[in-house]
Amino acid sequence: MVGFPMPGYLRLDQIIGRKRSIDQMPPLFPISKSTWWAGIKSGRFPTPVKLGPRITAWRAEDIRRLLEDPTRFDR
């Protein structure tokens, strides 16, 4: 995948996209923020990592595994 870090982190806008951005890559998961957070709460999506008081990110390898096998994080 072009622009997808091997080891590293992805922010929410990189995963679900940003509604008002024209020049950004298409979202990996075209869903709303509330759907994404509900999926985390239910265990469907991977849990985030806090990088700072106001910085939340997801491990790139977790997102890659989710893309390869969407049932991986289902409980």
Secondary structure, 3 states (H helix, E strand, C coil): CCCCCCCCEECHHHHHCCCCCCCCCCCCCCCCHHHHHHHHHHCCCCCCEEEECCEEEEEHHHHHHHHHCCCCCCC
